[in-house]
Amino acid sequence: MDVSEAVARRTSVRAFKPDPPSAAVVRAILEGAARAPSGGNLQPWHVHALAGAPLAQLLQRVAAAPLQVPPEYAVYPPELWEPYRTRRWRNAEQLYAAIGIPREDKAARLQQMAKNATFFGAPVGIFLSVDRRMGPPQWADLGMYLQTVMLLATAQGLDTCAQEYWAFCAQPVRDFLGLPPERMLFAGLALGWRDESAPINQWRSERDPFEAWGEMRGFD
Ligand SMILES: Cc1cc2nc3c(=O)[nH]c(=O)nc-3n(C[C@H](O)[C@H](O)[C@H](O)COP(=O)(O)O)c2cc1C
């Protein structure tokens, strides 16, 4: 699979089969992704990958803990404006429509959202953390690392879902992993093979056309 195919095939998968990928494959993905660029080659990412008993223990602890309000960091700006507000709204509408949850059924929506805290049933849960003293450029570096992990996973036939939701469960995760106080939990990543029969995996997110966000000048 070449890079273009991996980019086109990657989607956020929200229902997984339980079969675990091998330790060697997971390690190769996480290690290979460290070829991602970072400003000044700081390599500001820290990574924890959990499977089997440690993953089950962590998920139990998270399930027993209250949701963290406020979360580890502001996942979105307080009042989203256009066009972001509509994009976010449409994305959520389409996701819930794909699994037959109507807009007014808040309880069902919350129940679906809570599945984030199980890594959507994925056999591997990965956490990315970063030193709190780092700024937006290093957060961008983490994003590049994260996308490289997702593309390498795709090249292995695996599936992923990046999850900021973990910012709402940061304390039990931090305690379990033994993160030092200066280390902020940035995101989780579910990793495994998609459950092809799950309705939530049938839906594909939209993208705005190039003209909405891009411009090219000086080309023939
Ligand atoms: C940093 C990051 C955090 C995300 N957090 C979540 C999350 O907590 N839960 C979730 O279901 N999807 C999450 N997503 C997935 C986005 O919703 C998804 O990327 C977007 O809707 C586009 O869909 P696609 O990934 O299938 O192309 C996250 C994606 C990124 C890049």
The ligand as an SDF file (V2000), in Angstrom:
LIG
                    3D

 31 33  0  0  0  0  0  0  0  0999 V2000
   -6.5850   14.7360   17.6010 C   0  0  0  0  0  0  0  0  0  0  0  0
   -7.8990   14.0600   17.2800 C   0  0  0  0  0  0  0  0  0  0  0  0
   -8.7770   13.7610   18.2990 C   0  0  0  0  0  0  0  0  0  0  0  0
   -9.9870   13.0840   18.0290 C   0  0  0  0  0  0  0  0  0  0  0  0
  -10.8100   12.7510   19.0790 N   0  0  0  0  0  0  0  0  0  0  0  0
  -11.8790   11.9550   18.8550 C   0  0  0  0  0  0  0  0  0  0  0  0
  -12.6320   11.4290   19.9290 C   0  0  0  0  0  0  0  0  0  0  0  0
  -12.3720   11.7060   21.1040 O   0  0  0  0  0  0  0  0  0  0  0  0
  -13.6520   10.5810   19.6480 N   0  0  0  0  0  0  0  0  0  0  0  0
  -13.9760   10.2300   18.3670 C   0  0  0  0  0  0  0  0  0  0  0  0
  -14.9150    9.4610   18.1760 O   0  0  0  0  0  0  0  0  0  0  0  0
  -13.2930   10.7290   17.3090 N   0  0  0  0  0  0  0  0  0  0  0  0
  -12.2420   11.5580   17.5300 C   0  0  0  0  0  0  0  0  0  0  0  0
  -11.4800   12.0130   16.4810 N   0  0  0  0  0  0  0  0  0  0  0  0
  -11.8220   11.6230   15.1250 C   0  0  0  0  0  0  0  0  0  0  0  0
  -12.4640   12.7770   14.3470 C   0  0  0  0  0  0  0  0  0  0  0  0
  -13.8000   12.9030   14.7130 O   0  0  0  0  0  0  0  0  0  0  0  0
  -12.3080   12.4210   12.8560 C   0  0  0  0  0  0  0  0  0  0  0  0
  -10.9450   12.4620   12.5190 O   0  0  0  0  0  0  0  0  0  0  0  0
  -13.0720   13.3710   11.9330 C   0  0  0  0  0  0  0  0  0  0  0  0
  -14.4530   13.2720   12.1610 O   0  0  0  0  0  0  0  0  0  0  0  0
  -12.7830   13.0340   10.4590 C   0  0  0  0  0  0  0  0  0  0  0  0
  -13.1450   11.7020   10.1860 O   0  0  0  0  0  0  0  0  0  0  0  0
  -12.1000   10.6010    9.6940 P   0  0  0  0  0  0  0  0  0  0  0  0
  -10.9970   10.5040   10.7180 O   0  0  0  0  0  0  0  0  0  0  0  0
  -12.8920    9.3210    9.6270 O   0  0  0  0  0  0  0  0  0  0  0  0
  -11.5700   11.0230    8.3690 O   0  0  0  0  0  0  0  0  0  0  0  0
  -10.3130   12.7300   16.7130 C   0  0  0  0  0  0  0  0  0  0  0  0
   -9.4180   13.0620   15.6890 C   0  0  0  0  0  0  0  0  0  0  0  0
   -8.2330   13.7290   15.9560 C   0  0  0  0  0  0  0  0  0  0  0  0
   -7.2830   14.0400   14.8390 C   0  0  0  0  0  0  0  0  0  0  0  0
  1  2  1  0
  2  3  1  0
  2 30  2  0
  3  4  2  0
  4  5  1  0
  4 28  1  0
  5  6  2  0
  6  7  1  0
  6 13  1  0
  7  8  2  0
  7  9  1  0
  9 10  1  0
 10 11  2  0
 10 12  1  0
 12 13  2  0
 13 14  1  0
 14 15  1  0
 14 28  1  0
 15 16  1  0
 16 17  1  0
 16 18  1  0
 18 19  1  0
 18 20  1  0
 20 21  1  0
 20 22  1  0
 22 23  1  0
 23 24  1  0
 24 25  2  0
 24 26  1  0
 24 27  1  0
 28 29  2  0
 29 30  1  0
 30 31  1  0
M  END
$$$$
